Amino acid sequence: MAKNKFSKAWVHQHINDPYVKMAQQKGYRARAAFKLIEIIESERLIRKGDIVVDLGASPGSWSQVVRERLVNKDGTINGRIISLDLLPMEPIAGVEFIQGDFREDAVLHELEARVGQQAVNVVISDMAPNLSGVASADSARIQHICELALDFAKHHLTPEGALIVKAFHGSGFSQIVEEFKKVFRKVVERKPKASRDKSAETFIIGKGLKN
């Protein structure tokens, strides 16, 4: 009974969510698009000519936002968008998609092969593991995913490049921030307006590689 009440409450909240309505109006696949828009506008990231890697891309709203920033008037893309997710994703014009688990070496190697010798300007990650409800196990999974994204960024970003990852406040969060500070000259935390108040999610942004 409680579960049914919870699901009804969630549906009611979702239907009345202004960001859900705006996403539908603008043709975004998810309300998460507005989280990325706020971050890249406040941090002045992603401009024409950039190469962007989108980790945890499905259903594709972040790739849609990036595409808007890179698309020319004739519909061609000035730059590159390489997206990856464990789940399938409906095609987006001009977006290269790899389906696979970023935690697996073979998938990571495929992504690296696709990037080739090109330096990446921005890595964005909305990846989140399936949470078990066991705090210690969940924080370890979240930290692992953030560290994988950080390691990829460290090896593939331009010197002035940026990484955006989703993390969750709680156990392990401060360690993730500290790891970012070892790699980037500037590290900021943002909770966009489109993030639900009840959510512990916070986005960590690193800009400009050290060394």
Buried (B, 14 or more C-beta within 10 A) or exposed (E): EEEEEEEEEEEEEEEEBEBBEBBEEBEBBBBBBBBBBBBBEEBEBBEEEBBBBBBBBBBBBBBBBBBEBBBEEEEEBEBBBBBBBBEEBEEBEBBBBBBBEBBEEEBBEBBEEBBEEEEBBBBBBBBBBEEEEEEEEBBBBBBEBBBBBBEBBBEBBBEEBBBBBBBBEEBBBEBBBEBBEEBBEEBBEBBBEBBEEEEEBBBBBBBBBEE
